[in-house]
Amino acid sequence: MNKWISAALICSLSGCALSPEAQPEAESKMTPQEALAPRDNTNTVIDEEVLYLLMAAELAGQRNQYDLALDAYLQAAKRVDDPRIAERAVKIGMFLKDERRTREALEIWLSKEPQNLGARKFAALLAIKNADRKSAVDNLDAVFMDDPAGFEGGMLEMLKSLEKEGRTQFIFEVLDELVERHPDQTGLLFLQAVLASVLHDNEMAQQKITKVLELQPDWNKAIIFQAQLAGRAGDMGKAREYLEKAVKQAPDDRQLRKLLLEVLVDVRAYDDAIRLCQSVLDDTPDDGEALFTLALIHVQQSQVDKAEHYLEKLLGNPEWEGRASFYLGKLQADQQRLDKALKWFDRAEASGFGFEADMAAASLLLSQKRLEEAEARIKKMDGKYPDQHLRVLLLKAELYNQWGKQQEAYDVLTVALKDAPDNRDVLYARALIAEKLDKLDVLESDLRKILEKNSDDVGALNALGYTLTDRTQRYDEAEKYLLQALRLQPDEAVIIDSYGWLLFKRGQYEQALESLRKAYAKQPENEIAAHIAEVLWVMGREKEAKEFVEPIFNKFPDDEYLLKFKQRFLSVEP
C-alpha cells in the first residue's frame, strides 16, 4: 500500500500536462518534416537566392538529408528578417543534436524576436546542457516573467528530459538565483523542494517546502509534498498530521483521502482507516480501492468473515475481480480449505490475475505434496509465461526436490543460471539443493556470490553459517555469519535455531538448549524440534527427549528431520 515518493514523483507533482508551447525539448524531438512545416500563413518578401535556399531546405528535408536542410535554413535565416526561418533551423539543430549550429540559429532568432517565449526556452535548455549559468538564469527569468503559471510544469518537463545528463544540481543552483530575484514566488521554492528531493537532500527539501507553506499555508499540493517527504524519512506520524490538515481544507478531494488512507494503514491506525474508507464509500459505494483496503484491514485484524465480505463486493468489478479472487483464495488456503482455494485462484487467473494466481495454486499443491497436480500446472505455466521463465524454473526445481530428484532440481537451476548468472533467488535455491548433493563447494560459492552483491542478505548469511556449523568444523566463520544475521533480524526463529545449533556443536549444551527452545517457541518447526531432542539426548536426558519428540512425530510421521533423529537415536528404521 505504501506509494510514498514514487518513481513518477516529478511527473505527478507537475499538476498537469504541458502545453506544446511549454515544451522546448519536446519540440526539439519532432521530426524535421514537422519542423519544416510553415508555422502560419504570413507572407514574407524574399529574393531569389533566399527562395532557392528555402526550396533546397525543403527538398533536403523530404529526402531525410537533415544536415543539408539545417545548413540551408541557417543561411536563409541570415539573409531575411523573418524569425520563423531561424526557428526552423533551431528545431532541426536540436533534432540533430548539433549544438554549434543550433546556438547560431538561436542567436539569430532572439535578435529578431527577443521576447519570444519558445526561443527563450530553447536558449535556457542549451544553457543548462552546457552549464552556462548566466544564460540559464537570464533566459529562465524571462520565461518565468512571461508565464509564471506554466513555469513549474515546463521546468519539471525539462528536468525529466535532462535526467540522464546529471544537471539537477545545476538547475537547483540556477533556481537559487531566480529565488533571489523573486523571493516571494512560492512556485520557485516548490520547484527547489522537488529538486532537493530528487537529489536525496531531504533536509533541504523540508526547508524549502516549509518556506513555501509559510508564504502560502493553504496550498494543498505543497502540504501533500511535505507529507511525502515525512513518509520518505519514515516519520509517518508527521505524514499523517500533514495529510489530515490537507483533508480538512479540501474534504472532497478523493486523492487526498486515499493518500491519508495509505498512511493510516501503514501506521496501523485501523479504526481511523475504516472510518475514512466508509466516508469514501458514502460518496461512491462501489469505490474499488476503498473496498479492497477495508478487506486488507480486516485481514490484518484476523477478521476473515468481514474481509471476505468486502472482497466479494468486488467480484462484479472487472478492474478488481482478479485481485479479489486471488485474496479470497489466500484466505481459503490459510484456513486449509485447499480445493476452495484452488477454485478461487483459477477464477483469479481467468480474471486477469494470471501468473500470480497460477503460482499460488502450484505452490499450494507443492506444500500439500499433491505433486502430480502441481506438475500438471507447472507444465502449463512453462510456455504460458515466457517473461516469468526463471520463476517457473524455480517452481519446477522445488517440484523435483520434493520428489527426491535433487540432481534434476540442481540441473534445472544450473541451466537457469546460464541466463541469469547473478539472480539471487536461483543462486540461493541451487545452494540449498547443492547441500543435499554434498556439493558444499557449490553451496559456498553460490552463497558468497549473493553476499558479494548484498552483504546483509539474511537468508544467505543464515544458510552459510548453518551449513558451516552442521557440515564442517569452521565454527568461527559460521559464528561471524550468524551473528551478523542475528544483528539484522534478532527475532527470526530460524536464525536463533542456527545459532543454537552452533552452540551445541561447540559443546555449550545449556546455552544451546535455551536458544533452541526460544526458536521453537517463536516458530514450532520440526527441524528445530529435532535439534532440541538431539541436544537433550546428548545431555543424557533421553527420557525427556523421547517425551518431547514423540507427540510431534505422531503428528508428522513422514517428516525427514524427525525420522533422522529416531533412526539415529531410537534405532527406528524410517
Phi, psi and omega in degrees: 000341186281117182243023187295137178048069180287168180297336181265026184306311185300314181295318184293330182278348183288347170089314181202164179291148180284144171285157180306326182294341184257018185233073179300322181291321178297319179296324182293343181265002177290156179292154177301328178301320178292320180295328183281346182292142180300142179283324177205191184258021181296133177277141178230130178278123182224152180275176186297322182295318179292320178301320179298316180298319180293320177294321178296320178297316179298314181296318179297320179296319179296332180266011181062023177264071191290330179296317178293320179299318180298315180301315183295315179295322181295317179295321179294321181299328180287343188256345183232156181266055182230107184295341182297327182290317176297323179300316180295322178297319178299314183296319178291321178298319177295320178299319180278353183059038179260091188293323182298308182287329176296316180299318179298316179294323179296318179300320178295315182299312181292329178293331180268329181224072185297339181262004183292122184295319179299316179298319179297321180293318176297319180295320178295319179298314178297320180297319179293318179300327183258011178055037177269093190296313183299313180296319180298315180297312183298315183289320178292326177297319178295319178296315181298314181297326182283323186216070182298328182292323182268359187294316182301311180297317179298319180292319179295322176294318179297317179299318179299319182289334182260009187305318183285347183266001175063043183254010185297314180297319179298316180296322178301316181291324175298317179296329176305316180291323177294323178296323177298323179285330184227071190295339183258011181271102184295331180298321179293317178295321178298317177302318179296323177298317178297314180297321178298322179292323176297325179278004179063028175258081187295324180296315178295319179300319179296319179300314183293316184288330175296318178297319177304313185284340171293323181277328184220075190295341184259014182280105187296323180299322178291322178296318178299316181294322176299320178294321178297320178296318178297319177298318178299323181281358179084006180266078184289338175296315177295317179303317179298315181301315182295317183289324177297323176297317181294320180294323177298323181284332181223073186296343181264003181278105185293325179298318179298316181297323180289323176297316178297322179300317178301318180293317180300319177294319182297322180269009177062030174274069192293322180297317178294322180296319179297317179298320180292319176301317181296326178293325176294316182291334175297325179278316182226092187301337182258017181299112186296318183294319179295317179298317181293319178298317176301319179298314181295322178299317181290330173298314179301328181268009180060029177260077190296318182299317180292321178299314179298322180303313182285326177295320180294332176295339182270353188293336178272000183262111184304327182288332188245350187300318181299313181294318180297317179298320179300314181287329173297323175297318179296321178296319178294321179296319179298332180265012178063024174265078196291315182294322175296321178299317180297321179296319178293320178297321178294322178293321177297318179297318180290341182260015174101358179262048197304287191298312183298323179292317178296320177299315181298318180295314181295318180296321178297317179296320177298317182295336180260010178062024175269072195287324180295318178295320178297318181298318180298319179291320182295322178299319179295322182292331187305315180263351186278331185230072182300331180286346180248030186304317183296317181293326177292320177298321177298320178294319179297319179297320178294325176299310178300320181298316181289335176280357182081014180259067186295325180294319177296319178298317179298318181294319178300316182289326177294320176297318180299325181289342176293324179276330183221075188296340182251009183293121186298313185295321180290317178301315182295315180298317180294324178301317180294322177290321180301324179298320180290335179266009181061026175265068186292332177295321178292315178305310183295320180296315182294317181291322178294327178295322176297315184289336175295324179281324182213098184292348179255022177287104188296320180299314180292320178300314182292316182297317180291317179298317181294317182295318177297328177289312190280327189247354179222183174246026180272063189291325180296318177296316180301317181299320180301314182291318184289323178294324177294319178297319179294324178298322182282322181222078187293342182256010183280120187300317185294329178285319176299320176299314180299318181291324175298322179293324176296317178299320178298315181297331179274001178085010180267073193293316182297314178297322179297315182297319178299316181293317183292321178293324176298317179296318182293325178295326179282325186207096185286074179267152185293326179297319178294321178299318178296322177296315180299314180299318181294319179297315178300318182297313182294331178282359180087012182256058187299317182300316179296322179297316180296315181296328179287317191272333185302309181296329178290319179295321179297328179280328182232071187292342182257008183290130186295323183290318179290323177297318178298318179299313182296323179293319184285321190248338182247004178056039177254122179289139177289000000 
